[in-house]
Amino acid sequence: MNINAYSPQIIIGACVIILVFMLAIAWAVKRQRDRKRTQELRGHFGPEYDAALVHYGSRRRAEAALAGRVRRVEQFKLRSLSVTERNRLLTEWDSIQARFVDHPRGAVTEADELINSILQLGGYPGGTFQQMSADMSVHYPRMVDAYRRANAIMVRAGRNEASTEELRSAMILYRGLFEELVQTKTLEMPRAQAA
């Protein structure tokens, strides 16, 4: 039996082999791209990446949500705080901390409100706590857990269910957030010199 090199069976077979080979390459490229995206998101979001995995139940949905957060926040007109704003906020924070001794629940509520105000001054649009914490996670992924924990204590305090020790913990968490958002480390030296 003489097989012609141009017979339809050979051409179809060659096409199938080429198609399978191309699909394998496309699959390998997609897997590599997915791995790179996972590494980038995990590297950027840190513990927030793991929290999203737990919340959404799958890597694909968690990564889509995190990428959606990034796209949303890219639309904001974020800005740095002015020196005047920072100084006013430092004074306000000092007042809130001083009130903690006599009115811990009220001080924790005020600290939460101040953090929200700072975020809005910086260009975050506000909204529900869930939306604000998701938005904040894009630029402050390592601080968002502290924000959530402090807010949970503040909510419990509003129902009169938080102990004084929990309120103290919330104030410590809010202070860390405050320092990060206002970047007080750059202002500590001028404040010390002014005293």
N, C-alpha and C positions, 0 to 999 in steps of 0.2 A: 504494500500500500504506500503510495507516494503522497506525502503531506505537503501541500503548497504553503509556502511561508506567508502567503497573504490570505490564507483561508479565513473565513469568518470566525471559526472557533478559536483560532490562535489570536486574532485581533481582539475578540471579546475577552479571552482569557488574560491577555496583556493589559487590557483596559481595566479589568477587575483587579488585577495585581497592583497596577498603578493607583487606582482609586483607594484600595485598602492601605497602601503605603502612604498616600496623602492624608487619609483620615487618621492614621496613626501619628503622623507628624503634627497634624492640627491638634489632636488630643494632647500630645506631649507639650506643645506650645501653650495650650490653654491651662494645663496643670501647672506649668512653670509660672505663668502669669498669675494664676490663683495663689500659688505659694508666695510669690513676691508681694501680692496685695495683702495677704494674711500677715506676712512679716512686717510690712509697712504699718498696717493698722494696729497690730499688736505692739509694735515698737512705739507708735505715737500715743495710743490710748492706754497702754500699760494695764493696770488692774481693771480699768473701765472696759477693756476688751473682754476680759473674763466675765465681768458682770453682765455684759450684753449677751454673751453666749448663754449664760444661765437664764436670762430674761427671755430671750427669743427662742431658745431651744435648738437652734441649728447654726452652724457656722455661716452658711449662706445668708440667712435672714439677719443675723447679728451684724455681719459685715455690710450688708445693704443698708441697715439702719445707721451704722456708724458713718458710712460714706455719705448718706443722706444728711446727717448732722453737719458734716464738713461742708457740703454744698450749700446748706441753709445758712450757715454762719459766714460763708464767703460773701453772701449778699449784704451783710451788715456793714455799716460804716463805723467800724471800731476806731477808737482814738485813745491816746494816753491822757491821763488826768493832768491838769495844769498844776503848777506849784501852789497856787491859791486854793484850788480844790483839795489838794492833798493836805494842806495845812488846816483847812476847815474840817476835813474828815478826821484828822488826827485829834483835833480838839474835841470833836463829837465823840470819838472813840474813848478818849480819856474820861469824858463825862459818863458815858455808859458804864465803863469799868468801875468808876467810883460809886455809881448807884447800885452796883451788884451787891455790895455789903448789906444794904438795907432792903433792897427790893430785887432779889435774884431773878424771879420770874419775869418781871418787867424789863430788867436789863437784858435778859436773853432774847426777849421779843424785840427789843430795840436793836440789839446786835444783828438779828436776822434781817430786820428792816433796813439797817445800814448797809449790810452786804448787798441786798437787792438794789438799793439806791446806787451803790458803787458800780454794780454791773450795768445798770441803766445809764449812768453817767458815761461809762465807757463805750456805750453804743449797743448793748444788748437790749432787745426790745421788751423784755419783761414777759408777762404771761403767767401761766400756772407754774408751780414749783417744778413739776416734772419737765416742762419745756425749758425753763431757765437752767435747770441742772444739766439737761442734755446739751443745751447751747454752750454752757460754760465748759463742758467736758472737752470741747474741741481745743481750746487754748489752755485749759487748766485740768487736764485729765487726772493728774495725781491729787488734785484738791477736791474733786467732785464727791468723793466718798465722805470726806470730812464735812462737806456742805450738807450732804444727805443725813449724816448721823446727827449733826447739830440741829438741823431742821426737825428731825424726828423727835428729839428731846424737847424742842420748842413747842411742837404740837402737843406732846404729852403734858408739858407744863401748862398749856392753855386749858387742859382738862383737869388740872391740879393732880396729875399722876406722876410727876417727876420729883425725885428727891433733890435735896440741896447739892449732893455730890454729883448727881447727873447734870444739874444746872451749871455747876462749876466746870464739868467736862465740856459742856456745850460752849461755855465762854472761851475755854482754851481752844476749842476747834474754830470758833468764830475769830479769835485773835489770829490764828494761823492764816485763815482765809483773808482777813483784813490786811495783814502784813504782805501777803502775796499780791493781792489786788491793788493795794495802794503803793506797794514797793517801798515800804517804810525804811528798809535797810539803806536806801540811798539818802533818806532824810534824817537818819538818826544823828549823824555828825552835825549838821546844821542846827538841829534842835538842841543838842547838848551844848553847843557853843553859845546859843542864844540864852541859855539858862543862867 
